[in-house]
Amino acid sequence: MTDTIAFIGLGAMGLPMASNLVRKGFPVIGFDLDRAKLDALVAVGAKPAGSLADAVREAGIVITMLPAPPHVRSVMLSPDGVLAHLRTGGLVIDMSTIDPATTDDVADACRRKGQTFVDAPVGRLVSHAERGESLFMVGASDEGHARALPLLQAMGTSILRCGPEGSGTRTKIVNNYLAIVGAQLTAEALLLGTKLGLNVATMRDVAGGTTATNGQLMINFPSKVLKGDTAPGFTIDLAHKDLMLALAAASQQRLGLPVGQAAASALGAARGGDYAGRDFSALLDYACEIAGVAPPRLSLQAS
């Protein structure tokens, strides 16, 4: 593949994924409003763009990894956005976690402009993205999937086709609902166990051998908050945003998600202060702070 890739959005997930494309030999031109992020991509061999328009004009493929629906609409659909500058016959891959309506509107706009659109939101953690081990939930036509596949394989190890355009976004909403509610549930369970005098490593080992196990308890929490690391991979603020996307989708379908509503209330409280920008595993520290309990750490206890 010789088409230049314009990679727009170099945040916690976007930067390592764009870096993996460069390392795998793909020509990449990057753009981000944060110059430090752009400089980090340039350091591994990418070309910098001075503006969104400049990046897109040089590319036949555009990949976007953006925080929220308004950012995607602006970058894609504004008069000086992606679709205003991408040459006909291009490929647009949006890896953002957004609402289905935004994905559908962008897909329709791409179709009218003669562009192929793929939605491929990302699963797993920042550490996986850094190793090129991300999971992608792909919504695409047969043509779109075939064109996007080599790029996704350069950034991840699991590429799961979920259906036509829009299916990846819808799958990501469901997946994140499970992950985020699971994080809050895990925080509360560890708080209760700690208050009862239990060892967090023992709690993890027991749950890992029963149907109580989950990825937050076995993977995310041990690699982040239980080591005392709450630097953001995926912030509580973004987790709240994604949970609200799921609740909005449920509301549109006239579904009640009472457990999700309760988790949203807890995350809403946590994001009201300093915890907003911390990793979402820091829900444990927030719950412990509210309860007046010292947060458990695996490094301080026998495993």
Secondary structure, DSSP 8 states (H G I E B T S, - for coil): --S-EEEE--STTHHHHHHHHHHTT--EEEE-S-HHHHHHHHHTT-EE-SSHHHHHHT-SEEEE--SSHHHHHHHHHSTTSHHHHS-TT-EEEE-----HHHHHHHHHHHHHTT-EEEE--EES-HHHHHTT-EEEEEE--HHHHHHHHHHHHHHEEEEEEEESTTHHHHHHHHHHHHHHHHHHHHHHHHHHHHHTT--HHHHHHHHHTSTT--HIIIIIHHHTGGGT--S-SSBHHHHHHHHHHHHHHHHHTT---HHHHHHHHHHHHHTTSGGGGSBGGGHHHHHHHHHT-----GGGS--
